[in-house]
């Protein structure tokens, strides 16, 4: 058998062969045009980005879109990365790629020249290390806020992806109103151009929100004294709130407040109560009358102290000789109109009954 098949040609064993001294470098010149440039992005051309956007428009859920892009990127990113990426890192990279494609479609000129004056100049936009267009603002020195809140990513209003993000955040806050949804968007690190009108437009089309709003019970008509002019505090509504802790020497005690609101002018008067007893409430009403003038009618809930004040005033009025002080009695007579239990809206003023707040009071609803 020929030994050349095993040992190769003779010139390879010749030490004087110049080819044996040639050293081949494994490093490639990055400026060489023949070297293929490897990019870590998902797409490399404008046409590919638009094709992806067309595919994205077929998906109606933000979480599903992120999972779809994560699946596309998983094998490629794992080959290019020196360590294994966690699911959280893959999800973050997928969200960045989706937003990057969206920004490239709507803000291509701004991304190429971010310092040139444009329609987003008022937001002081800049490109971060990941190539995302973010709001500049004045919160860079804040240590309490995360980076997404200080510099949220900019999103166009008229976009299917933006609508999916609004839908996702709106469902996260359990279909709350416009303000809560906008705040949740900002807290999530998104700055939508024309955010208020975009969120209002989506909520107006939200099926669940429309269903909930249609099922809300219609409020009753306002009381007569809410719709007719009258002297201040002649027709009033009252309620108690608190407690507040006050220091009296070395002793710490509870104090409560009495709020008196005029049904006609909506003016408010506050009185300090030592406790929620009937005597304290009567003293508070006497102080109010001394300062604001006589009260003809009071609307209130069924608090035990208020009912007690009404009963005690009724007993005292029976002992008065009406024939002697009839004129004065008519001027100082007060009618108490109590709301039905758990229906403070019948008073036409103050707030609705809140069981979380009532636990701090001694005004039990009967």
N, C-alpha and C positions, 0 to 999 in steps of 0.2 A: 504494500500500500504506500502511495506517495506521501512522504512526510510533510509536504507543503499544505496538505489538508489539515494537518494538526498544528504546525508551527508557523505557517504563513510564509510569504516570500522572504528571500535572504536580505533584501535591502532594509527591511524593518529591524534586523538585528545589527546593522552596521552603525556603530557609534558616530561615524563621520557623516552620517546622513543629515543634511541640514533640516529636514522636516521633523526630526526627532527633538530638536531644540526649540521648536516653535511652541510658545505658550498661548493657549487659547483662553481668553477672559470670558467668564460666564455673565458678566455685567453688560447690559445693553445701554447704549447711549439714548437718553430720553428725547434728545433733539432729532434723532434719526427719523426721517419721514416713513421709513419702511417698518418701523416698530409699531405694532398695534397698541393703541392706547386703551387701557381697561378702565371703565367707568363704573362706579358703585351705584349709580342711579338706575331706576327701573327702566327708564326710556332714554333714548339718545337722540331722537329727532322730533320735530314738531308734528309730523304726521302720526307718529306712534302715540304721542300725547293725546291728540284729538281722537284717535281710535279708542284709546282707553277711556276718555271722557264719554264717548258714545256708549261704551260698555257700562260705565258707572251709572248712566242714566236709566239703565234697565233694572237697577237695584233701588229699592225704596227704603231701606233701613241702614242706618249708619254703622251699627255693629256688624251687620252682615257684609257691608262693603269693606270694613276693616279686615274681617276674616278672609274675604276673597283676595284682597291685596297681600295679606300676610302669606297666604298659600302660594301666591305667585313669586314672592320674594324669598321664601324660606330656603329653598335649595341654593339659590344664587348667593344670598348673603352668607350662608354657612360656608360656602366654598371660598368666599373672599375674606371671611373673618378668621382670625387666628384662634379664637376661642368660641365655644358653643354659646349661642345667644339664648337667653331665657325667653319664655313667652311674653313677658312684660316688655322686654327690649324689642322683640319682633313687632309687637303691637304698636309701640311708640314709633318705630321706624316706618311702619305702614301708614300711620296717620300723617307723619311728616311727608311721605311721598305723595299721598293724596292731596294734601294742601299745597305742596310744591307744584304739582301738575295743575291744580286749579289756579294758583297765582300766576303761573307761566302763561296760561291761556288768557287771563284778563288783564294782567299787569306786566306784559312782556317788555314794554318800553321803559317802565319804571324800574324793573329789575335790572335792566342793562345800564341805566343811568339814574340811580336812586338819589343823587344829589341835585339833579335838575328839578326845577320847579314844576309841579304837576298837580293833579286834582287831589292828591293825598298829602300835599305839603303841610297842611295844618296838623297832621298826625305825626310829623317829624319821623317818617319811616326810615328804617335801616335794615340791612341784611345781617342775620345772625350767622354763626359758624356753620349752621346746617343749610344755609341758603334760603331761609324763610324770611319773608317780608313781615316785619313787626312794627308795632307802634313805639315811638321813642318815649315821649312823656317825660316826667320829672321825678319818677320814683326809683331811679337807678340806685340810690343810696339806701333804700329801705332794706332792712334786715329781717323784717317780720313777714313780708310778702314773698311768695315764690316767683320764679322768673316769668312764668306764664301770666300771672296777674299783673306784674310790673310792665311787661312788654308783650301784650297779646298779639297773636298772629292776625293779619288783616285778611278779611274774606269779602268778596263781592256780594252784593245783595241778591242780584238776579242770577242764581245758580242752583242747580238741582242738588249739589253737594251741600250748599249752605242751608237749603230747606231741610235736608236730612239731619244736619247738625241741630237746627232749631227744633225739629221734631223729637230728636233724641233727648235734648236737654229739657224740653217741655214735658216729656213723659217722665223724666227723672224727678222733676219737682211735683209730680202727680197732678198735672194739669192745673197748676196755679195760674194767676193772672199774668198780665203783660210785664209788670214791674219785676215780679219775682223771677220770671223766665229770663228777662234781660240781665238781671243781676247774676243769675246762674251761668249765663253765657260768658259774662265777664270773668266770673270766678273760675270758669273752666279754661280760660286763656284764649277766648275768641273775641275779636273785634269786628263786627259786621258793619259795613258801611250802610247807614240808614237802618240801624238795628231796630229802633222802636217801631217804625212802620212795617218792617219785615216781620217782626214777631206778631204785631197786631193783625197783619194780613193772614198769617198762618193760624192764629187762634180763631179768627173769624171763620176759617174753613175747617177747623178741628171738629170732627164728628162727636167725640166724647164731650167736649166743652159745650157744644150746642145742645147736646142731650141733657147735660147737667143744668144749663141755664134755663132750658124750657121747663124743668121740673121744680124750679124754685117757686115757692108759694108767693102769690101776689100780696103786697102789703096793703093794710087797710087805709082808709082815708085819714088824713091828719085831723086832730081835734079842732074845734071851731076857733079856739083862742090862739092856735098856731097860725091862722090865716087872717086874723083881724087885728088892727092896731089897738093897743091898750097902753096905759101907763106902765113904766118899768116895774117888774116883779109883782104886778097885781095878780097875774096868773103865772104860777111858777111850777117847776118840777124839782124834786129833791131826791138825793140819794147820798149814801155814806160810802166812804172809801178809806182804805188803810189796812193794817195799822202802820204807824211810824213810831220809831223808837226815839224818845227824848230823854235827856239826862237832867234829873232834878237833884242837885247836890251829888251825893254818891249813889243815888238810886236811879235805875233806868226803868222807865215806864213806857207803856204804849199810849199813843195818841191817835185819834182818828180825825177825819175831815168830813164836813158836811158841805156838799155842793148844791147851790140853789141856782137854777137857770131860769131866766125869763122866757116864757113861751112866745111872746110877741117880738121882743128885740134880740133874743138869744144872748143877752148879757149874763155874766156868771158872777156869783158871789160865793166866797169860801169862808167857812167858819171852822174853828178848831174845837173838837170835842174831847173831853177827858176820857170818855168811854162810849160804848154804844147802848147806854141805858136810856130809859125814857126821859129822866130828868135832864141828862145832857142834851138830848135832842130838843127839848122844850127851851132850854137856855139858848141853844144855838138859833132856834127860830126867833126868840125874843130879841137877840142881838141883831139878827137880820132885819127884823121889822123896825127896830130903833134906827138903823142906818139907812135902809132902803125904802122905808115906808110900809104901809099896810099891805097885807096879802089877802086876797079874796078867795083864791082857790089854789090848792096844792095837788098835783098829780104825783103819785109815788107807787113803789112796789109794795109787797106785803111783808116788809121787814118787821120783826117783832117789836123793835123799839119804836118804829113809826106807828104801828097799830096801837101800841101802848100809849103813845103821846096823844093819839086821836081819842082814845077812850077816856084818858084822864082829863083832857080838855072838855070833853062832852059832859063828864060828871061835874066839873067845876062850873060850867055854864048853867047847869040846872039850878045851882044854888044862888044864881044872880037874880036880883029883882029886875026883871025885864021892863016892868012898867016905869021904873025910875031912871034906868040908863039905856033906854031903848035905842036912842040915837047913837050913843057910843058903842053899843053892842053891834049895831048894824055895820059900823065902820071897822070894827075889829074882828068881826066874825070870819072864821076860816073854814072852808069846806075841804075835806080830804076825799079825793077820788082815787081809789086803789085799783091798780091794774090786775087783771086775772093772773093767777099763778103761772110762772114761766112765760109770761107774755108782756115783758116790759115795753115792747114796741107800741102798746096801747097808749102809753103816755105821750108819745110823739116827740120825746126828747131823751137825752142821755143815751147810754148804750144798751144793747140787748143783754139779757141775763147771761152771765158767764160763770158756770159752776166752778171753774178753776180759780176765779177771783173770789167767789163767795165763801170759799173755805177759810179765808182770812177774816171774814166778818162774823159777827154774832147775829146777823140779820137772816134768820132761817126763812126759806121760802115755804110758805104754808099752802 
